[in-house]
Amino acid sequence: MNDITFIIAVRKGSQRIRNKNIRKFGNSSLLEIKLKQIRRVFKNAVILLSSDCKKSLNLGKKYNSIINLRNKKFTNNKIPMPKVYKYLASLVKTKYVCYLHVTSPFLKDESLKKAVKIFLKKVKKNKIDCLASTTPLKEYLWFKKKAVNYNANRHPRSQDLKEVLSLNFAINIVKTNYMKTKGRITSDNYYSYPLNFPETIDIDYKWQFLIGDFIQKKRNFFLKLDNDN
């Protein structure tokens, strides 16, 4: 674990959900849920918390994170994400980065632990540059009035559709140098790490926050339902 820095990057406020990262979510907040998870799974992990929000940074200190008060240049809505990724990678001293989004509060501890283990095993054999969590989709997908993953003239059963992968960004583990030079947290040479509901939930809009808040409060019920399946 000495080779990995866990990055959490959050901004002050939110365009869609006011104070999304630090407002009450269940009995905690999206940011604290993620900080707790890292410390719970990897007790001595190096955590880098980058933000322009003082409340967020103070919370990061509580969990013994390296604090980066991000320059406003890297927090405005117009800056391309590759520049932000390059900036964050420049702050890292380890070989690898595990970039975690606080908007994925239902990621299981065992999923995170297993993903890190798989990445380290494969990257040391030069088989991959990164690992990305994905959501397998078997849905009738169209683009510009054309079917993407099936022949519309031979309508297949949903279970027979070609599987398409959606990046859900719950977990991204990448070589630090790659992130620093390319400004990306994914690459063509990546390992797909599939996740299932509710781990794939991404809190981006207000309705997702409200539903996620409900699920968080009823977490034990949903965990039992998942285990029964």
Residue pairs with C-beta under 8 A, 6 or more apart in sequence:
1 42
1 44
1 45
1 116
2 46
2 94
3 94
3 95
3 96
3 120
4 45
4 46
4 94
4 95
4 96
4 97
4 98
4 116
4 120
4 173
5 46
5 47
5 48
5 92
5 93
5 94
5 96
5 97
5 98
5 176
6 38
6 42
6 45
6 46
6 47
6 48
6 97
6 98
6 100
7 47
7 48
7 50
7 88
7 92
7 97
7 98
7 99
7 100
8 31
8 34
8 35
8 47
8 48
8 49
8 50
8 60
8 65
8 100
8 102
9 49
9 50
9 51
9 70
9 84
9 88
9 99
10 21
10 31
10 49
10 50
10 51
10 53
10 56
10 102
11 21
11 51
11 52
11 53
11 70
11 75
12 51
12 52
12 53
12 56
12 75
13 19
13 53
14 20
14 21
15 77
16 204
16 205
16 206
17 23
17 203
17 205
17 206
17 209
20 30
20 103
20 203
20 209
21 29
21 30
21 31
21 53
21 56
21 102
22 29
22 30
22 31
22 53
22 55
22 56
22 59
23 29
25 33
25 105
25 203
25 209
25 212
25 213
25 216
26 33
26 213
26 216
26 217
26 219
27 216
27 217
28 36
28 216
29 59
30 102
30 103
30 105
30 203
31 56
31 59
31 102
32 59
33 102
33 105
34 100
34 101
34 102
34 104
34 105
35 47
35 49
35 59
35 60
35 62
35 63
35 65
36 63
37 107
37 109
37 112
38 45
38 47
38 63
38 100
38 112
39 45
39 47
39 63
39 64
40 109
41 109
41 112
41 113
42 113
42 116
46 66
46 94
47 60
47 63
47 64
47 65
47 66
48 65
48 66
48 68
48 88
48 91
48 92
49 56
49 57
49 60
49 65
49 66
49 67
49 68
50 68
50 70
50 88
50 91
51 57
51 60
51 68
51 69
51 70
52 69
52 70
52 72
52 75
57 67
57 69
60 67
61 67
66 91
68 91
73 79
74 83
74 84
74 87
80 183
81 183
82 182
82 183
82 184
83 183
85 179
85 183
85 184
85 185
86 179
86 180
86 181
86 183
88 97
88 99
88 179
89 97
89 176
89 177
89 179
89 180
90 180
92 176
92 180
94 176
95 175
95 176
95 177
96 119
96 120
96 123
96 173
96 174
96 175
96 176
97 173
97 174
97 175
97 176
97 179
97 185
98 116
98 171
98 172
98 173
99 172
99 173
99 174
99 179
99 185
100 107
100 112
100 170
100 171
100 172
101 169
101 170
101 202
103 202
103 203
103 204
104 168
104 169
104 170
104 171
104 199
104 200
104 201
104 202
104 203
105 201
105 203
105 212
105 216
106 198
106 199
106 201
106 212
106 215
106 216
107 133
107 170
107 171
107 195
107 199
108 199
111 133
111 170
111 171
111 193
111 195
111 199
112 171
115 131
115 133
115 171
115 173
115 193
116 173
118 131
118 191
118 193
119 128
119 130
119 131
119 173
119 191
122 128
122 131
122 191
123 129
123 175
127 191
128 189
128 190
128 191
129 174
129 175
129 178
129 187
129 189
129 190
130 172
130 173
130 174
130 175
130 178
130 185
130 186
130 187
130 189
130 190
130 191
131 171
131 172
131 173
131 174
131 190
131 191
131 193
132 167
132 169
132 171
132 172
132 185
132 186
132 190
132 191
132 192
132 193
133 167
133 168
133 169
133 170
133 171
133 172
133 193
133 194
133 195
134 165
134 166
134 167
134 168
134 192
134 193
134 194
134 195
135 165
135 166
135 167
135 168
135 194
135 195
135 200
136 163
136 164
136 165
136 166
136 194
137 163
137 164
137 165
137 166
138 158
138 159
138 161
138 163
138 164
139 158
139 161
139 164
140 147
140 149
140 150
140 158
140 161
141 147
141 148
141 149
141 164
142 148
146 152
148 164
149 161
149 162
149 164
150 156
150 161
150 162
165 192
165 194
167 186
168 195
168 200
168 202
169 202
170 195
170 199
170 200
170 202
171 193
172 185
172 186
174 184
174 185
174 186
174 187
178 184
178 187
179 185
198 215
198 222
198 226
201 208
201 211
201 212
201 215
202 208
203 209
203 212
215 222
